[in-house]
Amino acid sequence: MLPPTKPSSSVPHANLACSYRPDTDFGTLLALREATSPSVILFRAASLTRADDQVALILVALPFTEAALRRGAIVILERHRLRLRDLPITRQREENR
């Protein structure tokens, strides 16, 4: 459980380093820099403010997202949905979508 005063944290998990961010600006910065790391998990639901809910959601999503997080990705978690974007996010890749 993250202390409430800490704005972000790196979570190592068997050689997996991932940043939990309470804001979406960090994902935007990764995209603008076309960075390949670190992987980021973003929560997109006003009801996901409790650490227990966030941890439970990460544990459910991890089997589906672990490989992408190891490669470099942005994972966006909502209560009933997850979105995954591989890093780097380049302008060329965006134009081809």
Backbone as CSV, one residue per row, in Angstrom:
resi,resn,N_x,N_y,N_z,CA_x,CA_y,CA_z,C_x,C_y,C_z
1,MET,0.846,-1.164,0.000,0.000,0.000,0.000,0.900,1.239,0.000
2,LEU,0.630,2.194,-0.881,1.416,3.414,-0.960,0.974,4.406,0.105
3,PRO,1.926,5.086,0.741,1.532,6.121,1.689,0.821,7.255,0.953
4,PRO,-0.183,7.878,1.560,-0.962,8.904,0.866,-0.159,10.143,0.500
5,THR,0.992,10.367,1.120,1.785,11.559,0.811,2.724,11.348,-0.364
6,LYS,2.853,10.134,-0.841,3.796,9.835,-1.904,3.100,9.965,-3.260
7,PRO,3.560,10.866,-4.157,2.866,11.082,-5.417,3.039,9.969,-6.426
8,SER,4.114,9.212,-6.348,4.316,8.113,-7.279,5.269,7.123,-6.653
9,SER,5.374,5.974,-7.266,6.245,4.950,-6.726,6.664,4.010,-7.833
10,SER,7.854,3.453,-7.708,8.265,2.387,-8.604,7.998,1.072,-7.906
11,VAL,7.456,0.130,-8.636,7.068,-1.146,-8.067,7.868,-2.242,-8.740
12,PRO,8.963,-2.736,-8.106,9.709,-3.828,-8.720,8.982,-5.146,-8.512
13,HIS,8.922,-5.981,-9.536,8.251,-7.277,-9.448,9.006,-8.224,-10.361
14,ALA,9.913,-8.985,-9.787,10.690,-9.941,-10.563,11.287,-9.278,-11.805
15,ASN,12.122,-8.294,-11.593,12.782,-7.538,-12.666,11.824,-6.676,-13.471
16,LEU,10.699,-6.349,-12.925,9.729,-5.480,-13.593,9.684,-4.164,-12.826
17,ALA,10.028,-3.072,-13.498,9.939,-1.757,-12.868,8.835,-0.981,-13.556
18,CYS,7.903,-0.526,-12.784,6.725,0.145,-13.322,6.395,1.306,-12.413
19,SER,5.992,2.396,-12.995,5.655,3.575,-12.208,4.139,3.719,-12.108
20,TYR,3.658,3.842,-10.896,2.251,4.148,-10.658,2.139,5.657,-10.595
21,ARG,1.230,6.233,-11.336,1.086,7.687,-11.358,-0.364,8.070,-11.085
22,PRO,-0.584,9.019,-10.180,-1.949,9.480,-9.929,-2.412,10.505,-10.956
23,ASP,-1.542,10.908,-11.877,-1.912,11.903,-12.879,-1.642,11.346,-14.275
24,THR,-2.181,11.979,-15.285,-1.989,11.502,-16.663,-0.886,12.252,-17.381
25,ASP,-0.341,13.293,-16.791,0.704,14.072,-17.453,1.947,13.248,-17.740
26,PHE,2.262,12.300,-16.881,3.469,11.502,-17.072,3.372,10.678,-18.352
27,GLY,2.225,10.085,-18.623,2.024,9.348,-19.869,2.182,10.239,-21.084
28,THR,1.678,11.463,-20.981,1.820,12.430,-22.070,3.285,12.756,-22.309
29,LEU,4.044,12.944,-21.235,5.471,13.231,-21.368,6.220,12.076,-22.027
30,LEU,5.875,10.844,-21.661,6.507,9.684,-22.302,6.216,9.676,-23.799
31,ALA,4.979,9.964,-24.158,4.601,9.968,-25.575,5.343,11.069,-26.325
32,LEU,5.399,12.260,-25.768,6.066,13.370,-26.444,7.562,13.117,-26.621
33,ARG,8.176,12.445,-25.665,9.605,12.134,-25.753,9.872,10.876,-26.556
34,GLU,8.806,10.149,-26.939,8.930,8.857,-27.626,9.806,7.907,-26.809
35,ALA,9.609,7.942,-25.486,10.389,7.135,-24.552,9.941,5.675,-24.585
36,THR,10.861,4.787,-24.260,10.547,3.359,-24.211,10.377,2.852,-22.783
37,SER,10.645,3.705,-21.803,10.487,3.328,-20.407,10.408,4.590,-19.566
38,PRO,9.935,4.501,-18.340,9.430,3.318,-17.657,7.986,3.044,-18.053
39,SER,7.558,1.844,-17.786,6.149,1.525,-17.971,5.334,2.277,-16.925
40,VAL,4.090,2.575,-17.269,3.248,3.379,-16.385,1.869,2.742,-16.284
41,ILE,1.320,2.750,-15.088,-0.061,2.323,-14.862,-0.847,3.561,-14.444
42,LEU,-1.906,3.851,-15.182,-2.781,4.983,-14.880,-4.156,4.462,-14.498
43,PHE,-4.783,5.091,-13.523,-6.143,4.743,-13.124,-7.079,5.809,-13.649
44,ARG,-8.144,5.376,-14.341,-9.099,6.308,-14.938,-10.495,6.085,-14.389
45,ALA,-10.658,6.238,-13.131,-11.990,6.122,-12.540,-11.990,6.864,-11.214
46,ALA,-12.927,7.745,-11.058,-13.021,8.518,-9.820,-13.244,7.610,-8.618
47,SER,-13.853,6.449,-8.848,-14.144,5.542,-7.744,-12.933,4.699,-7.348
48,LEU,-11.807,4.823,-8.056,-10.617,4.035,-7.740,-9.594,4.855,-6.956
49,THR,-10.021,5.483,-5.893,-9.112,6.305,-5.101,-8.518,5.541,-3.919
50,ARG,-9.151,4.452,-3.525,-8.648,3.668,-2.391,-7.528,2.745,-2.857
51,ALA,-6.448,2.710,-2.116,-5.298,1.871,-2.468,-5.695,0.397,-2.584
52,ASP,-6.582,-0.083,-1.715,-7.012,-1.480,-1.777,-7.672,-1.796,-3.120
53,ASP,-8.499,-0.880,-3.614,-9.160,-1.079,-4.908,-8.147,-1.072,-6.046
54,GLN,-7.169,-0.183,-5.961,-6.152,-0.093,-7.003,-5.290,-1.352,-7.043
55,VAL,-4.874,-1.828,-5.875,-4.067,-3.047,-5.811,-4.850,-4.228,-6.360
56,ALA,-6.110,-4.353,-5.979,-6.935,-5.458,-6.477,-7.036,-5.416,-8.002
57,LEU,-7.207,-4.233,-8.555,-7.318,-4.091,-10.006,-5.996,-4.431,-10.697
58,ILE,-4.882,-4.000,-10.119,-3.568,-4.340,-10.683,-3.370,-5.850,-10.681
59,LEU,-3.718,-6.506,-9.586,-3.536,-7.956,-9.496,-4.385,-8.707,-10.518
60,VAL,-5.580,-8.208,-10.797,-6.430,-8.834,-11.818,-5.838,-8.605,-13.206
61,ALA,-5.313,-7.407,-13.459,-4.816,-7.044,-14.788,-3.417,-7.576,-15.075
62,LEU,-2.613,-7.830,-14.059,-1.218,-8.184,-14.260,-0.989,-9.382,-15.183
63,PRO,-1.755,-10.459,-15.076,-1.517,-11.573,-16.006,-1.684,-11.176,-17.483
64,PHE,-2.510,-10.196,-17.749,-2.763,-9.746,-19.116,-1.789,-8.657,-19.572
65,THR,-1.130,-8.004,-18.628,-0.309,-6.836,-18.968,1.172,-6.995,-18.650
66,GLU,1.559,-8.029,-17.930,2.941,-8.145,-17.458,3.960,-8.128,-18.596
67,ALA,3.721,-8.867,-19.667,4.681,-8.902,-20.783,4.848,-7.520,-21.399
68,ALA,3.753,-6.805,-21.589,3.820,-5.456,-22.161,4.527,-4.504,-21.205
69,LEU,4.261,-4.619,-19.908,4.923,-3.759,-18.928,6.432,-4.012,-18.917
70,ARG,6.840,-5.247,-19.132,8.271,-5.567,-19.195,8.916,-4.940,-20.434
71,ARG,8.189,-4.904,-21.549,8.706,-4.312,-22.792,8.721,-2.794,-22.724
72,GLY,7.740,-2.231,-22.065,7.537,-0.787,-21.990,6.153,-0.463,-22.507
73,ALA,5.277,0.004,-21.620,3.890,0.253,-22.012,3.231,1.229,-21.048
74,ILE,2.144,1.791,-21.520,1.241,2.550,-20.667,-0.013,1.711,-20.530
75,VAL,-0.383,1.383,-19.310,-1.589,0.604,-19.041,-2.575,1.530,-18.345
76,ILE,-3.758,1.613,-18.895,-4.811,2.454,-18.330,-5.885,1.531,-17.774
77,LEU,-6.092,1.599,-16.468,-7.039,0.711,-15.806,-8.289,1.470,-15.395
78,GLU,-9.414,0.877,-15.721,-10.713,1.338,-15.250,-11.348,0.149,-14.548
79,ARG,-12.428,0.381,-13.864,-13.026,-0.700,-13.086,-13.377,-1.925,-13.934
80,HIS,-13.880,-1.750,-15.149,-14.303,-2.879,-15.990,-13.624,-2.893,-17.348
81,ARG,-12.474,-2.237,-17.454,-11.816,-2.148,-18.754,-10.342,-1.829,-18.548
82,LEU,-9.511,-2.334,-19.472,-8.118,-1.921,-19.469,-7.707,-1.602,-20.893
83,ARG,-6.832,-0.611,-21.017,-6.268,-0.252,-22.319,-4.762,-0.328,-22.187
84,LEU,-4.110,-0.730,-23.263,-2.678,-0.923,-23.237,-2.069,-0.289,-24.477
85,ARG,-1.037,0.499,-24.290,-0.300,1.123,-25.394,1.165,0.796,-25.221
86,ASP,1.748,0.144,-26.219,3.177,-0.136,-26.177,3.966,1.154,-26.348
87,LEU,5.106,1.224,-25.675,6.036,2.339,-25.833,7.113,1.923,-26.833
88,PRO,7.690,2.801,-27.591,7.399,4.221,-27.611,6.146,4.525,-28.425
89,ILE,5.504,5.609,-28.074,4.382,6.110,-28.865,4.980,7.163,-29.787
90,THR,5.051,6.830,-31.049,5.680,7.742,-32.013,4.619,8.404,-32.864
91,ARG,4.976,9.531,-33.452,4.039,10.228,-34.334,3.662,9.347,-35.519
92,GLN,4.622,8.617,-36.064,4.356,7.742,-37.203,3.366,6.645,-36.829
93,ARG,3.530,6.028,-35.663,2.593,4.989,-35.227,1.199,5.555,-35.037
94,GLU,1.111,6.779,-34.520,-0.196,7.414,-34.318,-0.888,7.689,-35.651
95,GLU,-0.132,8.078,-36.643,-0.713,8.357,-37.967,-1.204,7.091,-38.640
96,ASN,-0.596,5.942,-38.322,-0.986,4.676,-38.936,-2.143,3.984,-38.216
97,ARG,-2.617,4.537,-37.126,-3.713,3.907,-36.361,-5.022,4.102,-37.039
